[in-house]
Amino acid sequence: MEASPKLTTPAYIILWIVRTVEEATPYEMKQYAANSVDHFWSVRHAQFYSEPDRLVDQGYLTVRREQGGRRRKHYRLTDAGADVLAAWQRSPSRGRVGLRDEAMLKLFVGTDPAGLAEEQIPIVEQHLRELEDALATVGEFMTPAQRLGVTMGIEVEKTIIAHWQKIAALD
């Protein structure tokens, strides 16, 4: 069974979050993503508020609105949503997504390489520390696949740091 072509990667992320936490508001989804998948795939803030309703319309989520107070929407995964998420997880990836890194773009278009490298090294080192801290503090609660993903992210950040260090040394 192939994943539905109508769904975007952020839609699958939302389905995964709702499956993981069982019920979530858009704000809770955004918070969960910030502490998990955002290290690998960033979802725009607005998508956590618009995409769940589309997933309801497609039968992949249900929604319950609070009657009082802020009238927040709470979303739950349907069986169809679980099925389409499982199909997506089994399907082959569509290939490598293009890297969107402003510093690499600036490097390519001629910004001072050494100066740019000096700016980037601490930024990438900070992200590396965040990934290492996540693994150290909550790694035991992660699934084996989640630990592998974070470990891969750590290795990627180390490689990027090493490359920026080589560029900085060219000066």
C-alpha positions in Angstrom: 0.0 0.0 0.0 1.4 3.3 -1.0 1.2 6.5 1.1 -1.5 9.0 0.0 -0.1 11.5 -2.5 -2.5 14.2 -1.0 -0.6 14.4 2.2 2.5 16.6 2.9 5.4 15.7 5.2 4.0 18.1 7.8 0.7 16.2 7.6 2.5 13.0 8.4 4.3 14.7 11.3 1.0 15.8 12.7 -0.5 12.3 12.4 2.6 10.9 14.1 2.4 13.4 17.0 -1.3 12.8 17.5 -0.7 9.0 17.5 2.1 9.4 19.9 0.3 11.6 22.5 -3.2 10.2 21.7 -4.9 13.7 21.7 -3.5 17.1 21.1 -4.3 20.7 20.5 -2.4 22.5 17.7 -0.3 24.3 20.4 0.6 20.9 22.0 1.5 19.5 18.6 3.8 22.5 18.0 5.5 22.0 21.4 5.9 18.3 20.9 7.5 18.9 17.5 9.9 21.5 18.9 11.2 18.9 21.3 11.4 16.1 18.8 11.2 16.2 15.0 12.1 19.9 14.6 15.7 18.8 14.8 15.2 17.2 11.4 12.1 18.6 9.8 10.8 22.0 10.6 7.0 22.6 10.4 5.8 26.1 10.0 3.8 27.4 13.0 0.7 28.0 11.0 0.6 24.5 9.7 -0.2 23.2 13.2 -3.4 25.2 13.0 -4.5 24.7 9.4 -3.3 21.1 8.6 -5.2 19.3 11.3 -8.6 20.5 10.0 -7.6 19.3 6.5 -6.8 15.9 8.1 -10.2 15.9 9.7 -11.8 16.6 6.3 -9.9 13.6 4.9 -11.0 11.3 7.7 -7.5 10.9 9.3 -8.3 12.8 12.5 -11.3 13.6 14.6 -11.8 16.9 16.4 -13.4 17.8 19.7 -13.9 21.5 20.6 -14.0 22.7 24.2 -17.4 24.1 25.0 -16.1 26.8 27.3 -13.0 28.9 27.9 -10.7 29.2 24.9 -12.7 26.6 22.9 -9.5 24.8 21.9 -9.7 22.0 19.4 -8.4 18.6 20.5 -7.5 16.1 17.7 -7.4 12.3 17.8 -6.1 9.8 15.2 -8.7 7.7 13.3 -8.1 4.2 12.1 -7.8 5.6 8.6 -5.2 8.1 9.9 -3.2 5.3 11.6 -3.4 3.3 8.3 -2.1 6.1 6.1 0.6 6.9 8.6 1.7 3.3 8.7 1.7 3.2 4.9 3.8 6.3 4.7 6.3 4.8 7.2 6.6 1.7 5.1 6.9 3.6 1.8 10.2 4.5 0.3 11.4 8.1 0.8 11.0 10.4 -2.1 14.7 11.1 -2.2 16.8 13.6 -0.4 15.2 16.9 0.3 17.2 19.9 -0.7 19.1 21.5 2.1 17.9 25.0 3.1 20.9 26.5 4.9 21.3 30.3 4.5 24.9 30.2 5.5 25.8 27.7 2.8 23.8 29.8 0.3 25.8 32.9 1.4 29.0 30.9 1.1 28.1 29.8 -2.5 27.3 33.3 -3.6 30.5 34.8 -2.4 30.2 35.9 1.2 33.6 36.1 3.0 34.2 32.3 3.8 36.3 32.7 6.9 34.1 35.3 8.5 31.0 33.3 7.7 32.6 30.1 9.1 33.5 31.9 12.4 29.8 32.9 12.7 28.5 29.5 11.9 30.7 27.3 14.1 29.1 28.4 17.4 25.6 28.1 15.9 26.1 24.6 14.7 27.9 23.7 18.0 24.8 24.9 19.9 22.6 22.6 17.9 25.0 19.7 18.4 24.8 20.3 22.2 21.0 20.3 22.0 21.0 17.0 20.2 23.5 15.5 22.6 21.6 16.8 25.6 18.3 15.3 24.2 20.0 12.0 23.8 21.5 12.1 27.3 18.4 13.3 29.1 15.5 11.6 27.3 17.4 9.0 25.2 16.3 6.2 27.4 12.6 7.1 26.7 13.1 7.2 23.0 12.4 4.3 20.7 15.4 2.7 19.1 14.5 4.4 15.8 14.3 7.8 17.5 17.7 7.2 19.1 19.1 6.3 15.7 17.7 9.5 14.2 19.2 11.7 16.9 22.5 9.9 16.6 22.5 10.5 12.9 21.7 14.2 13.5 24.7 14.4 15.9 27.0 12.9 13.3 25.7 15.3 10.6 26.3 18.3 12.9 29.9 17.1 13.7 30.6 16.9 10.0 29.2 20.4 9.4 31.4 21.8 12.2 34.5 20.1 10.8 33.8 21.6 7.4 33.2 25.1 8.8 36.5 24.7 10.7 38.3 23.8 7.5 36.9 26.9 5.8 37.9 29.1 8.8 41.4 27.8 8.6 41.7 28.9 4.9 42.0 32.5 6.0 
